[in-house]
């Protein structure tokens, strides 16, 4: 296969990674960007935290068709549950 494909980020916790901030070899990473989940979602939860685990922002959508969140380079981690996200084009 050739071409460029956007990566979907499934449920999980990801270390926010940018060129100026490294991550451990065995850690799942996500680059700073704006992400979106689309489709029929129930109990979709997302959370942005500091490197020490303090919540910066979060949301639980009991029912939604579209969710948008911006992960910033200054964030430590990003978590999503029951909603996969992809970069906004």
Buried (B, 14 or more C-beta within 10 A) or exposed (E): EEEEEEEEBEEEBBBBBBEEBEBEEEEBBBBBBEBBBBEEBEEBBBBBBEEEEEEBEEEEBEEBEEBEBEBBEEBBBBBBEBBBBBBEE
